[in-house]
Amino acid sequence: MSTVGIDQIGVYTPAQYIETTELAKRRQVDPNKYTIGIGQNQMAVPNPTTDIVSMGANAARTFLSKVDVSQIGLLVVGTESGIDQSKASALFIKSILNLPNQLRAFEVKEACFGATAGVMMAQDYVKTHPGKTALVIASDISRYGLNTGGEVTQGAGAVAMLISEKPRIVEFLPESASYSDDVNDFWRPNYSETAFVDGKYSTEKYLEFFTHTFDDYLKQTQLKVTDFAALTYHLPFTKMGIKAQRLALENQDEATKTRLTAQFEASSKYCRQIGNLYTGSLYLSLVSLLHQGNLNSGDLIGFYSYGSGSVAEFFAGRLVAGYQNEIATNHMQDFLASRQKLSIDEYEAIYTECGKVKTDDYELTPEAVISDGEVYFAGVKDHLRQYKVKGA
């Protein structure tokens, strides 16, 4: 059986954004603190018709027409933006996508590590169920509060991946290195709409866990830094990944530093334009690298996943011959260029509206609120969330 890996990958993010330089001016902060110190240029802004179900379904719909959905036997959603304390978002998405009933569908939570946990489970499932595939979706809305230290690291979006035994994009290597510990760097109690975070401490742990997993992985595999064509990182904000990259490049020759730094810049471009996807950030980095990087079939790519609390894992994969035919480079670039720029007043109004807790029935329509995806959250009826597909 061929090495298991990513057969298809799709991205969805809201079609509205703000410029971080304008946010900095409103917050009376030096714009360089956001664009250089944090490393963010733009930030996607979700509206009331957007949640993890609608974004996850929209991300998967970008490629489902190209695959045999009857072979999907597992659906896992990694998220830390859950919409229900009991029912998994995966079941809503299964219904919207008309996936077969003969599958496992559930949700995974461990901060930003959730999607990677799903990818690891998907690999195990595919290896033990020949002919079957698995759909893994990372979907999140990063929300910290207006005029807070974390505000500029907000964002929203989803990345969907089909994991198969005959992947057309990336074949995963069998080895991986994990590291976990009980850490209070970032958490969100049930009673809070926004997270609590110790930013400096979280960065320290991110880097500490990277060192543990990266060193362990190199020891396991006997690979060297020079063997990698690129290293991708979980990027809640770009500067955090830059710091990990510096650790990886210590004691390397200048040619290797120059090559891998250029690939990092390519992998971080979409993060700079969209913001923090929580569980999807690592995989958005992969898509950005595939679209913007200088790559060839057979190239080895490293993946560093980190979820506060904390769990980290380093693993790797090789690009499959013809992978370029499976990635919609122009579509993504055209979409980002076509997004609607919001003023800071408009952003604050949308943010406030999205934060309102409603207990009565209500209905949302694309006409009443800008809804940019085909699938959208349409409100609540009898305490049940409603979803609709435009034109259906």
Secondary structure as the mmCIF struct_conf table of DSSP 4:
data_model
#
loop_
_struct_conf.conf_type_id
_struct_conf.id
_struct_conf.beg_label_comp_id
_struct_conf.beg_label_asym_id
_struct_conf.beg_label_seq_id
_struct_conf.end_label_comp_id
_struct_conf.end_label_asym_id
_struct_conf.end_label_seq_id
HELX_LH_PP_P HELX_LH_PP_P1 SER A 2 VAL A 4
STRN STRN1 GLY A 5 TYR A 12
BEND BEND1 ALA A 15 ALA A 15
STRN STRN2 GLN A 16 GLU A 19
HELX_RH_AL_P HELX_RH_AL_P1 THR A 20 ARG A 26
TURN_TY1_P TURN_TY1_P1 ARG A 27 GLN A 28
HELX_RH_AL_P HELX_RH_AL_P2 PRO A 31 ASN A 32
HELX_RH_PI_P HELX_RH_PI_P1 LYS A 33 ILE A 38
BEND BEND2 ASN A 41 ASN A 41
STRN STRN3 GLN A 42 ALA A 44
TURN_TY1_P TURN_TY1_P2 PRO A 48 THR A 49
HELX_RH_AL_P HELX_RH_AL_P3 ILE A 52 ARG A 61
TURN_TY1_P TURN_TY1_P3 THR A 62 PHE A 63
HELX_RH_3T_P HELX_RH_3T_P1 LEU A 64 LYS A 66
BEND BEND3 VAL A 67 VAL A 67
HELX_RH_3T_P HELX_RH_3T_P2 VAL A 69 GLN A 71
STRN STRN4 ILE A 72 GLY A 78
BEND BEND4 GLU A 80 SER A 81
BEND BEND5 ILE A 83 ILE A 83
BEND BEND6 GLN A 85 LYS A 87
HELX_RH_AL_P HELX_RH_AL_P4 SER A 89 ILE A 96
TURN_TY1_P TURN_TY1_P4 LEU A 97 ASN A 98
BEND BEND7 ASN A 101 LEU A 103
STRN STRN5 ARG A 104 VAL A 108
BEND BEND8 GLU A 110 GLU A 110
HELX_RH_3T_P HELX_RH_3T_P3 ALA A 111 PHE A 113
HELX_RH_AL_P HELX_RH_AL_P5 GLY A 114 THR A 128
BEND BEND9 HIS A 129 HIS A 129
TURN_TY1_P TURN_TY1_P5 PRO A 130 GLY A 131
STRN STRN6 THR A 133 SER A 142
TURN_TY1_P TURN_TY1_P6 LEU A 146 ASN A 147
BEND BEND10 THR A 148 THR A 148
TURN_TY1_P TURN_TY1_P7 GLY A 149 GLY A 150
HELX_RH_3T_P HELX_RH_3T_P4 GLU A 151 THR A 153
STRN STRN7 GLY A 155 SER A 164
BEND BEND11 GLU A 165 LYS A 166
BEND BEND12 ARG A 168 ILE A 169
STRN STRN8 VAL A 170 SER A 180
BEND BEND13 ASP A 185 ASP A 185
STRN STRN9 PHE A 186 TRP A 187
TURN_TY1_P TURN_TY1_P8 ASN A 190 TYR A 191
BEND BEND14 GLU A 193 THR A 194
STRN STRN10 PHE A 196 VAL A 197
HELX_RH_AL_P HELX_RH_AL_P6 GLY A 199 THR A 221
HELX_RH_3T_P HELX_RH_3T_P5 VAL A 225 ASP A 227
BEND BEND15 ALA A 229 ALA A 229
STRN STRN11 ALA A 230 TYR A 233
BEND BEND16 PRO A 236 PHE A 237
HELX_RH_AL_P HELX_RH_AL_P7 THR A 238 ALA A 248
TURN_TY1_P TURN_TY1_P9 LEU A 249 ASN A 251
HELX_RH_AL_P HELX_RH_AL_P8 GLU A 254 ILE A 274
HELX_RH_3T_P HELX_RH_3T_P6 TYR A 278 GLY A 280
HELX_RH_AL_P HELX_RH_AL_P9 SER A 281 GLN A 292
BEND BEND17 GLY A 293 GLY A 293
TURN_TY1_P TURN_TY1_P10 SER A 297 GLY A 298
STRN STRN12 LEU A 300 GLY A 307
TURN_TY1_P TURN_TY1_P11 SER A 308 SER A 310
STRN STRN13 VAL A 311 LEU A 319
HELX_LH_PP_P HELX_LH_PP_P2 VAL A 320 VAL A 320
TURN_TY1_P TURN_TY1_P12 ALA A 321 GLY A 322
HELX_RH_3T_P HELX_RH_3T_P7 TYR A 323 GLU A 326
HELX_RH_AL_P HELX_RH_AL_P10 THR A 329 SER A 338
HELX_LH_PP_P HELX_LH_PP_P3 ARG A 339 ARG A 339
STRN STRN14 GLN A 340 LYS A 341
HELX_LH_PP_P HELX_LH_PP_P4 LEU A 342 SER A 343
HELX_RH_AL_P HELX_RH_AL_P11 ILE A 344 CYS A 354
TURN_TY1_P TURN_TY1_P13 GLY A 355 GLY A 355
BEND BEND18 ASP A 360 ASP A 360
STRN STRN15 TYR A 362 GLU A 363
TURN_TY1_P TURN_TY1_P14 PRO A 366 ALA A 368
BEND BEND19 VAL A 369 VAL A 369
BEND BEND20 GLY A 373 GLU A 374
STRN STRN16 VAL A 375 LYS A 381
TURN_TY1_P TURN_TY1_P15 ASP A 382 HIS A 383
STRN STRN17 LEU A 384 VAL A 389
TURN_TY1_P TURN_TY1_P16 LYS A 390 GLY A 391
#
